[in-house]
Amino acid sequence: MINLSLFSALSIFYFTMFFTPGPNNAMLTASGMKFGFVRTLPHLIGIPLGHIFQIGMTCFGLANLFLIYPQVQFMMKILCFVYLVYLGWKMIGSFSILRKETGRPLKFYEASLFQFINPKAWSIAVAVASGFFPTEENVIIGIAFVTITAAIICFPTISLWALFGSGLRKFITNIKIKKIIEYLLAILLVLTGLFILFK
């Protein structure tokens, strides 16, 4: 059932996954530094739209599977929990200096299509479908819930990497603050995994 607790947990999960370093954020930071925020806007808009479509497709397929075999979702919750704990562990020491990239900013459709070859994006989609999809709701309502929440969280979160790219790059090279951010994000991932496992 969709409630404030589920929305809060899903929002924390999305924020943590969208904010942490990955292919999208590395490219957005480089694009923001080299081309500026305005020229990076097509890239910024393309990412959430491509990802929303990806999440919706994943949830639609897995939702039907869950209706036929409810035990599959339980098994996926266990796998999802283990994976999030693993991500939390890998988070420690994960920030590194991002290199500038050459070329032009990505176009809208290029950024959208990139999500379908981005392993981090697929891991988010599968984790959402297995751990956060409200199976008690109508399939369409459930898909609307997880995709609209993604849209609300994704764009402003990833915009930080483009808007404050060069400043953020300097910020995360400070060893003490870098460690605080890494441990905080790692703890959030583990807490999210526990919510998935016991909800």
C-alpha positions as CSV (number, residue, x, y, z in Angstrom):
1,M,0.0,0.0,0.0
2,I,1.2,3.5,-0.8
3,N,1.8,5.5,2.3
4,L,4.1,8.2,3.7
5,S,6.6,5.6,5.0
6,L,6.9,3.9,1.6
7,F,7.3,7.3,-0.1
8,S,9.9,8.5,2.4
9,A,12.0,5.3,2.0
10,L,11.7,5.4,-1.8
11,S,12.7,9.0,-1.8
12,I,15.8,8.4,0.3
13,F,16.7,5.5,-1.9
14,Y,16.4,7.6,-5.1
15,F,18.3,10.5,-3.6
16,T,21.1,8.2,-2.5
17,M,21.4,6.4,-5.8
18,F,21.0,9.5,-7.9
19,F,23.5,11.6,-5.9
20,T,26.3,9.0,-5.6
21,P,29.0,8.9,-8.3
22,G,28.2,7.0,-11.4
23,P,28.3,7.3,-15.2
24,N,25.5,9.9,-15.3
25,N,26.9,12.1,-12.6
26,A,30.5,11.9,-13.9
27,M,29.3,13.1,-17.3
28,L,27.1,15.8,-15.9
29,T,29.9,17.2,-13.8
30,A,32.3,17.2,-16.8
31,S,29.6,18.8,-19.0
32,G,28.8,21.4,-16.4
33,M,32.4,22.4,-16.0
34,K,33.1,22.5,-19.7
35,F,29.9,23.7,-21.3
36,G,28.0,25.4,-18.4
37,F,24.6,24.6,-16.9
38,V,22.4,25.9,-19.7
39,R,24.1,23.9,-22.4
40,T,23.9,20.8,-20.2
41,L,20.1,21.1,-19.8
42,P,19.2,18.7,-22.6
43,H,21.4,16.1,-21.0
44,L,19.8,16.8,-17.6
45,I,16.3,16.4,-18.9
46,G,17.1,13.3,-21.0
47,I,18.4,11.3,-18.0
48,P,15.2,11.3,-15.8
49,L,12.9,10.8,-18.8
50,G,14.9,7.8,-20.1
51,H,15.2,6.4,-16.6
52,I,11.5,6.8,-15.8
53,F,10.7,4.8,-19.0
54,Q,13.2,2.2,-17.9
55,I,11.7,1.9,-14.4
56,G,8.2,1.8,-15.7
57,M,9.0,-1.1,-18.1
58,T,10.9,-3.0,-15.4
59,C,8.0,-2.6,-12.9
60,F,5.4,-3.6,-15.4
61,G,7.1,-6.8,-16.2
62,L,8.1,-7.7,-12.6
63,A,4.7,-6.6,-11.3
64,N,2.9,-9.2,-13.4
65,L,5.5,-11.8,-12.4
66,F,4.9,-11.0,-8.7
67,L,1.1,-11.5,-9.1
68,I,1.7,-15.0,-10.5
69,Y,4.6,-15.9,-8.2
70,P,4.5,-13.8,-5.0
71,Q,7.5,-15.7,-3.6
72,V,9.7,-14.2,-6.3
73,Q,9.4,-10.7,-4.8
74,F,10.5,-12.0,-1.4
75,M,13.5,-13.6,-2.9
76,M,14.3,-10.4,-4.8
77,K,14.0,-8.4,-1.6
78,I,16.7,-10.5,0.0
79,L,18.9,-10.1,-3.1
80,C,18.1,-6.3,-3.1
81,F,19.1,-6.1,0.6
82,V,22.4,-7.9,0.0
83,Y,23.1,-5.7,-3.0
84,L,22.4,-2.5,-1.1
85,V,24.7,-3.6,1.8
86,Y,27.3,-4.3,-0.8
87,L,26.8,-0.8,-2.3
88,G,27.1,0.7,1.1
89,W,30.4,-1.1,1.7
90,K,31.7,0.0,-1.7
91,M,30.6,3.6,-1.0
92,I,33.5,4.0,1.5
93,G,36.4,5.4,-0.5
94,S,34.2,5.7,-3.7
95,F,34.7,9.4,-4.4
96,S,37.4,10.2,-6.8
97,I,38.5,13.1,-8.9
98,L,36.4,13.4,-12.0
99,R,38.2,14.0,-15.3
100,K,37.1,16.5,-17.9
101,E,35.7,15.0,-21.0
102,T,36.1,16.3,-24.5
103,G,33.4,16.8,-27.1
104,R,29.9,18.4,-27.1
105,P,27.2,18.1,-24.4
106,L,25.0,15.1,-24.9
107,K,21.7,15.7,-26.7
108,F,18.3,14.9,-25.1
109,Y,17.8,11.6,-26.9
110,E,21.4,10.5,-26.3
111,A,21.1,11.0,-22.6
112,S,17.7,9.1,-22.5
113,L,19.0,6.1,-24.5
114,F,22.2,6.0,-22.4
115,Q,20.1,4.8,-19.5
116,F,19.5,1.5,-21.2
117,I,23.2,0.7,-21.3
118,N,24.0,2.2,-17.9
119,P,24.3,-0.7,-15.3
120,K,23.7,1.7,-12.4
121,A,20.4,2.8,-13.9
122,W,19.3,-0.9,-14.4
123,S,20.3,-1.7,-10.8
124,I,18.1,1.2,-9.6
125,A,15.2,0.0,-11.7
126,V,15.4,-3.6,-10.5
127,A,15.8,-2.5,-6.9
128,V,12.7,-0.3,-7.1
129,A,10.6,-3.0,-8.8
130,S,11.7,-5.7,-6.3
131,G,11.8,-3.6,-3.1
132,F,9.5,-0.6,-3.4
133,F,6.7,-1.5,-5.9
134,P,3.4,-1.5,-4.0
135,T,2.0,-4.8,-5.1
136,E,-1.3,-4.2,-3.2
137,E,-2.1,-1.4,-5.6
138,N,-3.3,-1.4,-9.2
139,V,-0.3,-2.0,-11.5
140,I,-0.8,1.4,-13.3
141,I,-1.1,3.2,-10.0
142,G,2.0,1.4,-8.7
143,I,4.0,2.3,-11.8
144,A,2.8,5.9,-11.6
145,F,3.9,6.1,-8.0
146,V,7.5,4.9,-8.5
147,T,8.0,6.8,-11.7
148,I,6.6,10.1,-10.5
149,T,8.7,9.9,-7.3
150,A,11.7,9.2,-9.5
151,A,11.0,12.3,-11.6
152,I,10.5,14.5,-8.4
153,I,13.9,13.3,-6.9
154,C,16.0,12.7,-10.0
155,F,16.2,16.1,-11.8
156,P,17.0,18.4,-8.9
157,T,19.5,15.8,-7.4
158,I,21.5,15.3,-10.6
159,S,21.3,19.0,-11.4
160,L,23.7,19.6,-8.5
161,W,26.4,17.7,-10.3
162,A,26.1,20.0,-13.4
163,L,25.4,23.2,-11.6
164,F,28.1,22.9,-9.0
165,G,30.5,20.6,-10.9
166,S,33.7,22.4,-10.3
167,G,32.9,23.4,-6.8
168,L,31.7,19.9,-5.8
169,R,34.9,18.5,-7.3
170,K,37.0,20.5,-5.0
171,F,34.6,19.9,-2.1
172,I,34.9,16.1,-2.2
173,T,38.6,16.2,-2.3
174,N,38.7,17.5,1.2
175,I,39.6,14.2,3.0
176,K,37.6,14.8,6.2
177,I,34.4,15.9,4.6
178,K,34.8,13.3,1.9
179,K,34.7,10.6,4.5
180,I,31.7,12.0,6.3
181,I,29.7,12.0,3.0
182,E,30.8,8.5,2.1
183,Y,29.8,7.1,5.5
184,L,26.5,9.0,5.6
185,L,25.5,7.6,2.1
186,A,26.6,4.1,3.1
187,I,24.4,4.2,6.2
188,L,21.4,5.5,4.2
189,L,21.9,2.6,1.8
190,V,21.9,0.0,4.6
191,L,18.9,1.5,6.3
192,T,17.0,1.5,3.0
193,G,18.0,-2.2,2.6
194,L,16.6,-3.0,6.0
195,F,13.3,-1.2,5.2
196,I,13.0,-3.3,2.0
197,L,13.7,-6.5,3.9
198,F,11.2,-6.0,6.8
199,K,8.4,-3.9,5.4
